[in-house]
Amino acid sequence: MYRTAKATLIGEAIVRFSKTGDFELTVSKGPGITLLSLRQDAAFGEFNASFTNQHWSGPTAQAPQQLRGWLGLRDQLLRAPNQKTLRYVSGSERFQFRF
């Protein structure tokens, strides 16, 4: 679940990590309906949100402010790889994962 004061997004999440720390997050609403995809390594990220038609790629240090919460997920998930629940707050954004 992703929540701000103006929007809530609930979907199924697939989270993948490589041995080198590459991260991939896909949020979908049923088979074949991808709402959001995020790919990221330590220095570069790619974000695509079909539900808002928002697309960005580039160095994570130069990411737009509105994507900083999403790009912070990689570090949060790396810190807690075996957690059943992860809650993360970034500014006015709230993320919650249940695995």
DSSP file (Angstrom, degrees, kcal/mol; ACC not computed):
  #  RESIDUE AA STRUCTURE BP1 BP2  ACC     N-H-->O    O-->H-N    N-H-->O    O-->H-N    TCO  KAPPA ALPHA  PHI   PSI    X-CA   Y-CA   Z-CA
    1    1 A M              0   0    0      0, 0.0    95,-2.5     0, 0.0     2,-0.4   0.000 360.0 360.0 360.0 139.4    0.0    0.0    0.0
    2    2 A Y  E     -AB   9  95A   0      7,-2.6     7,-3.0    93,-0.2     2,-0.4  -0.995 360.0-179.0-125.4 132.8    1.1    3.5   -0.8
    3    3 A R  E     +AB   8  94A   0     91,-2.6    91,-2.5    -2,-0.4     2,-0.2  -0.995  14.1 163.4-141.2 136.5   -0.7    6.5    0.7
    4    4 A T        -     0   0    0      3,-3.0    89,-0.1    -2,-0.4    -2,-0.0  -0.747  57.5 -90.7-128.1-178.4   -0.5   10.3    0.6
    5    5 A A  S    S+     0   0    0     -2,-0.2     3,-0.1     1,-0.2    88,-0.1   0.775 127.2  33.0 -65.0 -24.9   -3.0   12.9    1.6
    6    6 A K  S    S+     0   0    0      1,-0.2     2,-0.3     0, 0.0    -1,-0.2   0.603 121.4  31.3-108.1 -14.6   -4.5   12.8   -1.9
    7    7 A A        -     0   0    0      2,-0.0    -3,-3.0     0, 0.0     2,-0.4  -0.988  48.8-162.8-148.9 152.5   -4.1    9.2   -3.1
    8    8 A T  E     -A    3   0A   0     -2,-0.3     2,-0.5    -5,-0.2    -5,-0.2  -0.999   8.5-169.5-134.4 135.2   -4.0    5.6   -2.1
    9    9 A L  E     +A    2   0A   0     -7,-3.0    -7,-2.6    -2,-0.4     2,-0.4  -0.990   6.7 178.0-126.5 122.3   -2.6    2.8   -4.2
   10   10 A I        +     0   0    0     -2,-0.5     2,-0.3    -9,-0.2    -2,-0.0  -0.991  23.0 123.4-125.1 130.1   -3.1   -0.9   -3.1
   11   11 A G        -     0   0    0     -2,-0.4     2,-0.4    18,-0.1    18,-0.2  -0.950  60.6 -70.1-164.8-177.5   -1.8   -3.7   -5.2
   12   12 A E  E     -D   28   0B   0     16,-2.7    16,-2.7    -2,-0.3     2,-0.4  -0.747  47.5-152.8 -89.3 136.0    0.3   -6.8   -5.4
   13   13 A A  E     -D   27   0B   0     -2,-0.4     2,-0.5    14,-0.2    14,-0.2  -0.909  13.4-164.1-116.5 137.5    4.0   -6.3   -5.2
   14   14 A I  E     -D   26   0B   0     12,-2.5    12,-2.2    -2,-0.4     2,-0.5  -0.987  13.9-169.6-114.2 124.0    6.9   -8.3   -6.6
   15   15 A V  E     +D   25   0B   0     -2,-0.5     2,-0.4    10,-0.2    10,-0.2  -0.958   6.3 179.4-117.9 128.6   10.2   -7.4   -5.1
   16   16 A R  E     -D   24   0B   0      8,-2.7     8,-2.4    -2,-0.5     2,-0.4  -0.981   7.6-175.0-131.2 142.7   13.5   -8.7   -6.6
   17   17 A F  E     -D   23   0B   0     -2,-0.4     6,-0.2     6,-0.2     2,-0.2  -0.990  14.4-144.9-130.7 142.6   17.1   -8.2   -5.6
   18   18 A S    >   -     0   0    0      4,-2.0     3,-1.5    -2,-0.4     6,-0.0  -0.531  36.0-102.8 -93.0 171.4   20.2   -9.4   -7.4
   19   19 A K  T 3  S+     0   0    0      1,-0.3    -1,-0.1    -2,-0.2    -2,-0.0   0.739 123.5  55.4 -65.6 -21.7   23.4  -10.4   -5.5
   20   20 A T  T 3  S-     0   0    0      2,-0.0    -1,-0.3     0, 0.0    -3,-0.0   0.405 125.3 -99.6 -92.5   2.4   24.9   -7.1   -6.5
   21   21 A G    <   +     0   0    0     -3,-1.5     2,-0.1     1,-0.3    -2,-0.1   0.517  67.5 154.0  94.7   5.8   22.0   -5.1   -4.9
   22   22 A D        -     0   0    0     19,-0.1    -4,-2.0    17,-0.0     2,-0.4  -0.483  29.7-153.6 -65.9 140.8   20.1   -4.3   -8.1
   23   23 A F  E     -DE  17  40B   0     17,-3.6    17,-2.7    -6,-0.2     2,-0.4  -0.930  18.1-177.3-125.3 139.6   16.4   -3.8   -7.1
   24   24 A E  E     -DE  16  39B   0     -8,-2.4    -8,-2.7    -2,-0.4     2,-0.4  -0.992   1.0-176.5-138.0 131.2   13.2   -4.2   -9.0
   25   25 A L  E     -DE  15  38B   0     13,-3.0    13,-2.7    -2,-0.4     2,-0.4  -0.995   0.7-177.9-126.8 128.7    9.7   -3.5   -7.8
   26   26 A T  E     -DE  14  37B   0    -12,-2.2   -12,-2.5    -2,-0.4     2,-0.5  -0.995   5.9-166.8-126.1 126.1    6.5   -4.2   -9.8
   27   27 A V  E     +DE  13  36B   0      9,-2.7     8,-2.6    -2,-0.4     9,-1.9  -0.959  17.8 171.2-112.8 126.7    3.1   -3.2   -8.4
   28   28 A S  E     -DE  12  34B   0    -16,-2.7   -16,-2.7    -2,-0.5     2,-0.4  -0.858  36.0-140.9-132.1 165.2    0.1   -4.7  -10.2
   29   29 A K  S    S-     0   0    0      4,-2.5   -18,-0.1     1,-0.4     5,-0.0  -0.744  78.8 -39.2-124.9  79.9   -3.6   -5.0   -9.9
   30   30 A G  S >  S-     0   0    0     -2,-0.4     3,-1.5     2,-0.1    -1,-0.4  -0.144 103.4 -28.8  86.5 172.1   -4.3   -8.5  -11.1
   31   31 A P  T 3  S+     0   0    0      0, 0.0     3,-0.0     0, 0.0     0, 0.0  -0.369 129.0   4.3 -64.2 130.4   -2.7  -10.4  -14.0
   32   32 A G  T 3  S+     0   0    0     -2,-0.1     2,-0.6     1,-0.1    -2,-0.1   0.469 100.0 106.2  80.9   2.1   -1.5   -8.2  -16.8
   33   33 A I    <   -     0   0    0     -3,-1.5    -4,-2.5     0, 0.0     2,-0.5  -0.778  47.7-174.8-117.6  86.9   -2.3   -4.8  -15.2
   34   34 A T  E     +E   28   0B   0     -2,-0.6    -6,-0.3    -6,-0.2    16,-0.1  -0.709   9.2 178.1 -83.4 122.5    1.0   -3.3  -14.1
   35   35 A L  E     +     0   0B   0     -8,-2.6    16,-1.3    -2,-0.5    15,-0.8   0.793  66.6   2.4 -89.8 -34.0    0.4    0.0  -12.2
   36   36 A L  E     -EF  27  49B   0     -9,-1.9    -9,-2.7    13,-0.2     2,-0.4  -0.993  54.8-169.6-156.7 141.7    4.1    0.8  -11.4
   37   37 A S  E     -EF  26  48B   0     11,-2.8    11,-2.7    -2,-0.3     2,-0.4  -0.999   6.2-176.6-136.2 142.3    7.6   -0.5  -12.0
   38   38 A L  E     -EF  25  47B   0    -13,-2.7   -13,-3.0    -2,-0.4     2,-0.4  -0.995   2.6-177.2-138.3 127.4   10.8    0.7  -10.4
   39   39 A R  E     +EF  24  46B   0      7,-2.5     7,-2.8    -2,-0.4     2,-0.3  -0.986  17.9 161.6-123.9 138.1   14.3   -0.5  -11.2
   40   40 A Q  E     -EF  23  45B   0    -17,-2.7   -17,-3.6    -2,-0.4     5,-0.2  -0.994  22.1-177.4-157.9 143.6   17.2    0.7   -9.3
   41   41 A D        -     0   0    0      3,-2.5   -19,-0.1    -2,-0.3   -20,-0.1  -0.558  60.7 -71.8-121.0-164.2   20.9    0.1   -8.4
   42   42 A A  S    S+     0   0    0     -2,-0.2     3,-0.1     1,-0.2   -21,-0.0   0.762 128.6  16.2 -64.7 -23.7   23.1    2.1   -6.0
   43   43 A A  S    S+     0   0    0      1,-0.2    17,-2.0    17,-0.1    18,-0.4   0.592 119.1  51.6-125.7 -15.2   23.4    5.1   -8.5
   44   44 A F  E     - G   0  59B   0     15,-0.3    -3,-2.5    16,-0.1     2,-0.3  -0.949  54.4-175.2-133.4 146.0   20.7    4.9  -11.2
   45   45 A G  E     -FG  40  58B   0     13,-2.6    13,-2.2    -2,-0.3     2,-0.4  -0.970  13.3-161.8-140.1 156.8   16.9    4.5  -11.2
   46   46 A E  E     -FG  39  57B   0     -7,-2.8    -7,-2.5    -2,-0.3     2,-0.4  -0.980  14.0-174.4-138.1 124.3   14.1    4.0  -13.6
   47   47 A F  E     +FG  38  56B   0      9,-3.3     9,-2.4    -2,-0.4     2,-0.4  -0.977   6.6 175.3-125.5 129.0   10.5    4.7  -12.5
   48   48 A N  E     +FG  37  55B   0    -11,-2.7   -11,-2.8    -2,-0.4     2,-0.6  -0.968   3.8 179.4-135.8 118.7    7.3    4.1  -14.6
   49   49 A A  E >>> -FG  36  54B   0      5,-3.0     5,-1.7    -2,-0.4     4,-1.1  -0.911   5.0-176.1-120.2 102.3    3.8    4.6  -13.2
   50   50 A S  T 345S+     0   0    0    -15,-0.8   -14,-0.1    -2,-0.6    -1,-0.1   0.804  81.8  62.4 -68.9 -27.7    1.2    3.9  -15.8
   51   51 A F  T 345S+     0   0    0    -16,-1.3    -1,-0.2     1,-0.2   -15,-0.1   0.721 120.1  24.8 -72.8 -18.8   -1.7    4.9  -13.5
   52   52 A T  T <45S-     0   0    0     -3,-0.9    -1,-0.2   -17,-0.3    -2,-0.2   0.381 103.1-124.3-118.5  -1.2   -0.3    8.5  -13.4
   53   53 A N  T  <5 +     0   0    0     -4,-1.1     2,-0.5     1,-0.2    -3,-0.2   0.848  59.7 150.5  58.2  36.4    1.6    8.4  -16.7
   54   54 A Q  E   < +G   49   0B   0     -5,-1.7    -5,-3.0     2,-0.0     2,-0.4  -0.878  18.3 173.1-103.9 127.5    4.8    9.4  -14.8
   55   55 A H  E     +G   48   0B   0     -2,-0.5     2,-0.3    -7,-0.2    -7,-0.2  -0.995   4.2 157.3-135.6 139.0    8.1    8.3  -16.2
   56   56 A W  E     +G   47   0B   0     -9,-2.4    -9,-3.3    -2,-0.4     2,-0.3  -0.975   9.4 175.3-156.9 146.3   11.6    9.1  -15.1
   57   57 A S  E     +G   46   0B   0     -2,-0.3   -11,-0.2   -11,-0.2    -2,-0.0  -0.976  32.3  86.4-149.5 147.4   15.1    7.6  -15.4
   58   58 A G  E    S-G   45   0B   0    -13,-2.2   -13,-2.6    -2,-0.3     2,-0.1  -0.950  77.6 -21.1 156.6-173.5   18.5    8.9  -14.3
   59   59 A P  E >   -G   44   0B   0      0, 0.0     3,-1.7     0, 0.0   -15,-0.3  -0.415  55.1-133.1 -62.2 133.8   21.0    9.2  -11.5
   60   60 A T  G >  S+     0   0    0    -17,-2.0     3,-1.5     1,-0.3   -16,-0.1   0.815 104.9  63.0 -61.7 -30.1   19.1    8.7   -8.2
   61   61 A A  G 3  S+     0   0    0    -18,-0.4    -1,-0.3     1,-0.3   -17,-0.1   0.719 106.8  45.3 -66.4 -19.5   20.9   11.7   -6.7
   62   62 A Q  G <  S+     0   0    0     -3,-1.7    -1,-0.3     2,-0.0    -2,-0.2   0.148  84.7 134.3-108.4  17.3   19.2   13.9   -9.3
   63   63 A A    <   -     0   0    0     -3,-1.5     5,-0.1     1,-0.1    -3,-0.1  -0.340  65.2 -98.6 -67.8 146.9   15.7   12.3   -9.0
   64   64 A P    >   -     0   0    0      0, 0.0     3,-2.0     0, 0.0     4,-0.5  -0.319  34.4-113.0 -60.8 149.9   12.7   14.7   -8.8
   65   65 A Q  G >  S+     0   0    0      1,-0.3     3,-1.4     2,-0.2     4,-0.4   0.856 114.3  61.9 -54.0 -40.0   11.5   15.3   -5.2
   66   66 A Q  G 3  S+     0   0    0      1,-0.3    -1,-0.3     2,-0.1     4,-0.2   0.604 105.4  48.0 -68.6  -9.3    8.2   13.5   -5.8
   67   67 A L  G <> S+     0   0    0     -3,-2.0     4,-2.5     2,-0.1    -1,-0.3   0.471  82.4  93.7-105.1  -3.9   10.1   10.2   -6.5
   68   68 A R  H <> S+     0   0    0     -3,-1.4     4,-1.0    -4,-0.5    -2,-0.1   0.860  84.6  51.9 -60.7 -37.2   12.5   10.3   -3.5
   69   69 A G  H >> S+     0   0    0     -4,-0.4     3,-0.5     2,-0.2     4,-0.5   0.938 111.1  46.8 -63.2 -46.9   10.2    8.2   -1.3
   70   70 A W  H >4 S+     0   0    0      1,-0.2     3,-1.2    -4,-0.2     4,-0.4   0.906 111.8  50.8 -60.7 -42.6    9.9    5.5   -4.0
   71   71 A L  H 3< S+     0   0    0     -4,-2.5     4,-0.4     1,-0.3     3,-0.3   0.676 102.5  62.0 -73.1 -16.0   13.7    5.5   -4.5
   72   72 A G  H <X S+     0   0    0     -4,-1.0     4,-1.6    -3,-0.5    -1,-0.3   0.604  83.7  80.6 -79.9 -13.1   14.2    5.1   -0.8
   73   73 A L  H <X S+     0   0    0     -3,-1.2     4,-2.9    -4,-0.5     5,-0.3   0.872  81.7  62.7 -62.0 -37.9   12.4    1.8   -0.8
   74   74 A R  H  > S+     0   0    0     -4,-0.4     4,-2.2    -3,-0.3    -1,-0.2   0.938 106.8  43.0 -54.4 -50.8   15.5   -0.1   -2.0
   75   75 A D  H  > S+     0   0    0     -4,-0.4     4,-1.8     1,-0.2    -1,-0.2   0.886 113.4  52.3 -64.6 -39.1   17.5    0.8    1.1
   76   76 A Q  H  X S+     0   0    0     -4,-1.6     4,-0.8     1,-0.2    -1,-0.2   0.916 112.7  44.2 -63.8 -43.0   14.6    0.1    3.4
   77   77 A L  H  < S+     0   0    0     -4,-2.9     3,-0.3     1,-0.2    -2,-0.2   0.846 110.3  55.0 -72.3 -34.0   14.0   -3.4    1.9
   78   78 A L  H  < S+     0   0    0     -4,-2.2    -1,-0.2    -5,-0.3    -2,-0.2   0.860 105.8  53.5 -65.0 -34.6   17.7   -4.2    1.9
   79   79 A R  H  < S+     0   0    0     -4,-1.8    -1,-0.2     1,-0.3    -2,-0.2   0.757 119.6  32.2 -70.4 -24.9   17.9   -3.4    5.7
   80   80 A A    ><  +     0   0    0     -4,-0.8     3,-1.3    -3,-0.3    -1,-0.3  -0.503  67.8 157.8-132.9  63.9   15.0   -5.8    6.5
   81   81 A P  T 3  S+     0   0    0      0, 0.0    -1,-0.1     0, 0.0    -2,-0.1   0.739  77.6  40.6 -67.0 -22.4   15.2   -8.7    4.0
   82   82 A N  T 3  S+     0   0    0      3,-0.0     2,-0.1     0, 0.0    -5,-0.0   0.244  83.3 126.5-110.7  13.6   13.3  -11.2    6.1
   83   83 A Q    <   -     0   0    0     -3,-1.3     3,-0.1    -6,-0.2    16,-0.1  -0.433  50.0-153.1 -70.7 143.9   10.6   -9.0    7.5
   84   84 A K  S    S+     0   0    0      1,-0.3    15,-3.2    -2,-0.1     2,-0.4   0.747  86.2  28.1 -83.6 -27.9    7.0  -10.0    7.1
   85   85 A T  E     -C   98   0A   0     13,-0.2     2,-0.4    14,-0.1    -1,-0.3  -0.999  66.9-170.0-135.8 137.5    5.8   -6.4    7.3
   86   86 A L  E     -C   97   0A   0     11,-2.4    11,-2.6    -2,-0.4     2,-0.4  -0.991   1.4-173.6-129.4 125.8    7.6   -3.2    6.3
   87   87 A R  E     +C   96   0A   0     -2,-0.4     2,-0.4     9,-0.2     9,-0.2  -0.963   9.0 175.6-116.3 135.8    6.4    0.3    7.1
   88   88 A Y  E     -C   95   0A   0      7,-2.4     7,-3.1    -2,-0.4     2,-0.4  -0.994  12.2-164.6-144.3 130.7    8.3    3.2    5.6
   89   89 A V  E     +C   94   0A   0     -2,-0.4     2,-0.4     5,-0.2     5,-0.2  -0.970   8.3 176.6-119.4 130.8    7.4    6.9    5.8
   90   90 A S  E >   -C   93   0A   0      3,-2.3     3,-2.2    -2,-0.4     2,-0.3  -0.901  65.4 -56.5-133.7 103.2    9.0    9.5    3.6
   91   91 A G  T 3  S-     0   0    0     -2,-0.4     0, 0.0     1,-0.3     0, 0.0  -0.489 122.6 -16.0  62.8-122.5    7.7   13.0    4.1
   92   92 A S  T 3  S+     0   0    0     -2,-0.3     2,-0.4    -3,-0.1    -1,-0.3   0.352 119.0  98.4 -94.0   5.3    3.9   12.8    3.5
   93   93 A E  E <   - C   0  90A   0     -3,-2.2    -3,-2.3   -89,-0.1     2,-0.4  -0.752  53.7-164.9 -97.7 140.9    4.2    9.4    1.8
   94   94 A R  E     -BC   3  89A   0    -91,-2.5   -91,-2.6    -2,-0.4     2,-0.4  -0.991   3.0-170.7-126.7 130.7    3.5    6.2    3.6
   95   95 A F  E     -BC   2  88A   0     -7,-3.1    -7,-2.4    -2,-0.4     2,-0.4  -0.945   4.1-179.6-118.0 139.0    4.5    2.7    2.3
   96   96 A Q  E     - C   0  87A   0    -95,-2.5     2,-0.4    -2,-0.4    -9,-0.2  -0.972   2.1-174.8-141.8 127.1    3.4   -0.6    3.8
   97   97 A F  E     - C   0  86A   0    -11,-2.6   -11,-2.4    -2,-0.4     2,-0.5  -0.952   7.0-167.7-119.4 139.4    4.3   -4.0    2.5
   98   98 A R  E       C   0  85A   0     -2,-0.4   -13,-0.2   -13,-0.2   -14,-0.1  -0.987 360.0 360.0-124.8 120.3    3.1   -7.4    3.8
   99   99 A F              0   0    0    -15,-3.2   -14,-0.1    -2,-0.5    -1,-0.1   0.397 360.0 360.0-106.6 360.0    5.0  -10.4    2.5
